């Protein structure tokens, strides 16, 4: 037989791009030691990010900068392979905050941090290579902020978020030739987006023994438009290079979720220098905005790709206990209970997210009220067995991640 | 004291390291209740590893029984080697794709276009020295269940003529050189008392009885529908008058009553030697690419016909009428050249009976498939053997599914699992089929044979 009628269409589901709550909740060592809570109290510069309304208790000019070292380990077991390890690199998100009083009752701040990110790698020829080989997302958010103290008991703040994002994914394409067992696809793109961050902070009670404060903040969702992404295909059979060209542009959108948080803190002043504080935050993250992920390729023959994510809005509970010794040493213990947005059937190998309770530990010291150091450590350990129905992939996952976060603060 | 101090530190370090361990322990592999010591596969072309219109070395290495055996070995490494009657290199010759003038072309052996993959020089003599070897893979391309065991003398002669080394094509009916079925030449079918050479026939079922199987897979029965379907509903006729047999017709839809009887015979043969095993149902042949690549709507669109004209058969080789085709009529993949030459464009130039499986023939095939599958299920149940529902499986992949991130559908070439002949699977398709068997074996016999990775078996090779 000769001429073929059927034009060859192959599915290119650039499937699950970023799974697993790719929000990085490691924005301050102080906060992380307390389970990541930081909305209902206002002791530090990081309020610029956590709750702009909470900046108004800062005195002088305050700078905080720091970073985290995230060490993930992920292993998979599939019906055909006993053990597959991710080869993911460790990552180092950073944070920088400034806050200070400009004129009476008016405060200005700046926050620069990596709020979203995830990066996963596997051996190129691993079993799930047609789903993902390497993937990375990194966002930088710059947020100039103002806050106004209405009176001693209530203050409000608002910030403008400008976010840049970079992402790349590499995966195998299931077309073989005599030369290559499969083709390769690499998509990379960057984009920018805007949003806002507003918060309100209130001191409900402040006397010689007790201080109770309350805060609420809302960070808007952001749509990261990848306007001129580059898709590169290689090791493609000659006859299919019209479908999978060496290079073509694509557009896509990545939706970063909104986060609404309410928090409360209760402090017991043992004496002038020693305090015990209990904090609690409730986050509600609007992951459902992340309903689909679509890529449209400029090249007409390249099949566009659409993936249903069907994520759910999810709550996170964060709480912590801090003991301040002599206003100089701070011992922190906390934890958070994080409910995964990813339903069964949508769990992807690059970040097998799982509902889990994570304990957190932290320590801080403050030298003469001018220089401070904080360090926190968290240890995540979760297993999950689920399939990724869209890709026909089932695995049992075991993920352990240790995060060490360090922040330094200078006040003058 | 000091030692205990170090021990304490070592314990702390060990403890913190173990917290960082995510690796899964190796799964304890077990054959469960099953004994895979001597695994025998019976079946037809699918079992022999036929693909791309031929049997050849690479295809045989990736036959589904070879894949199952490879995986079985991981739970029972003392099992016997899985021996197959191997062909050299290109074997009987096969189809491949070439990219010519911006078109993907299918190049078959003997084509004038491109560089065909012709049969290997050793193909002509293949099998002659193999007849005394007891292979594990007893798959024979083209074999029907009807040919596995004869219910009477006439059937015995016909089966022997078709499978054995003697052609019934007359004249000359004593032609030792032309086998009835070239793919059966590795097996000894004895003699034929009606031929000059005489002798006692050996049947396929005798080979099952002597197979020493401890475990078997049986995927017989496809050709009891498929042969009829791929010929467009035209049976084959042999003139057996010189043998006193009159005109012998085969390639019809097999009789369901005889089908059940013969399936029972096959399972009796296995159970009598104490073999465990698993049976598979037969897929709806009308789902395969061979019948769905040229559609009536597609031909109209691509060739600008107002209507597509076909000959409607009577299901027995005759033509009832010439009429306009509907979407319920299936055009065969082999109609390609005829369509190129304008067939089907008018009432005076219709697609011939043998190029079309018309509506009535489609329904006949589908109904008969269901009857056969009911027979397979009932027969297997009566012997306590589990069933792999391949009918159901093909039905599930019909709209297209994803496996390991790879799109799989019954589409020709693009679908990823069928080979270029549009009927048989490619290595990736066979790995998928092997996994369906493995799942049922594991479930029924309490083994945990790991599934084959379908991504590591090739799909279509594009030029």
Contacts between the chains, C-beta under 8 A, distances in Angstrom:
chain1	res1	chain2	res2	distance
A	1	B	106	5.3
A	1	B	108	6.9
A	1	B	333	6.7
A	1	B	334	6.9
A	1	B	336	3.7
A	1	B	337	6.3
A	2	B	105	5.9
A	2	B	106	7.2
A	2	B	113	6.5
A	2	B	336	6.4
A	2	B	337	6.6
A	2	B	340	6.4
A	3	B	103	6.4
A	3	B	105	7.1
A	3	B	336	7.1
A	3	B	340	6.2
A	4	B	103	7.2
A	4	B	104	5.8
A	4	B	105	7.3
A	4	B	106	6.7
A	4	B	412	7.8
A	4	B	413	6.9
A	5	B	293	6.9
A	5	B	294	6.6
A	5	B	298	5.9
A	5	B	299	8.0
A	5	B	302	5.4
A	6	B	293	6.1
A	6	B	298	7.9
A	6	B	411	6.9
A	6	B	412	5.8
A	6	B	413	6.6
A	6	B	414	6.4
A	8	B	104	7.1
A	8	B	413	6.0
A	8	B	414	4.4
A	9	B	414	5.6
A	10	B	407	6.5
A	10	B	414	6.2
A	10	B	416	7.8
A	11	B	400	7.7
A	11	B	402	7.3
A	11	B	407	3.5
A	13	B	402	7.1
A	13	B	405	7.4
A	13	B	407	7.5
A	15	B	405	6.5
A	73	B	20	6.1
A	73	B	21	7.8
A	73	B	22	4.6
A	74	B	22	6.3
A	75	B	22	4.0
A	75	B	23	4.9
A	75	B	24	5.7
A	76	B	24	8.0
A	77	B	24	4.4
A	77	B	27	7.6
A	79	B	450	6.5
A	79	B	451	4.3
A	80	B	450	4.9
A	80	B	451	4.5
A	80	B	452	6.4
A	80	B	453	4.8
A	81	B	450	7.4
A	81	B	453	7.4
A	82	B	24	6.1
A	82	B	25	7.8
A	82	B	26	5.0
A	82	B	27	5.0
A	82	B	450	7.9
A	83	B	23	5.3
A	83	B	24	4.8
A	83	B	26	7.2
A	85	B	22	7.5
A	85	B	23	6.6
A	127	B	404	6.5
A	127	B	453	5.4
A	127	B	455	6.4
A	128	B	404	6.5
A	128	B	405	6.1
A	129	B	405	7.5
A	129	B	455	6.7
A	130	B	404	6.0
A	130	B	405	3.2
A	130	B	406	5.1
A	130	B	455	6.1
A	131	B	404	7.4
A	131	B	405	3.7
A	171	B	405	7.6
A	174	B	405	7.6
A	174	B	406	4.4
A	174	B	407	7.2
A	174	B	416	6.7
A	174	B	455	7.4
A	174	B	459	6.4
A	175	B	459	7.8
A	175	B	462	5.7
A	176	B	458	5.4
A	176	B	459	6.0
A	176	B	460	7.2
A	176	B	461	5.7
A	176	B	462	6.7
A	177	B	461	6.1
A	177	B	462	5.2
A	177	B	463	7.0
A	178	B	461	6.0
A	181	B	458	6.8
A	182	B	455	7.9
A	237	B	99	7.9
A	237	B	462	3.6
A	237	B	463	6.1
A	238	B	99	5.6
A	238	B	463	6.4
A	239	B	97	7.4
A	239	B	99	4.0
A	239	B	104	5.0
A	239	B	462	5.4
A	239	B	463	4.8
A	240	B	462	5.6
A	379	B	19	6.8
A	381	B	19	7.1
A	390	B	402	6.1
A	391	B	402	5.0
A	391	B	404	7.3
A	391	B	405	4.5
A	392	B	401	6.1
A	392	B	402	4.1
A	392	B	403	3.9
A	392	B	404	6.1
A	392	B	405	7.1
A	392	B	406	7.7
A	393	B	404	5.8
A	393	B	405	6.2
A	396	B	24	7.0
A	398	B	22	4.3
A	398	B	23	7.8
A	398	B	24	6.6
A	399	B	22	6.6
A	400	B	19	7.0
A	400	B	20	6.0
A	400	B	21	7.6
A	400	B	22	5.1
A	402	B	20	7.1
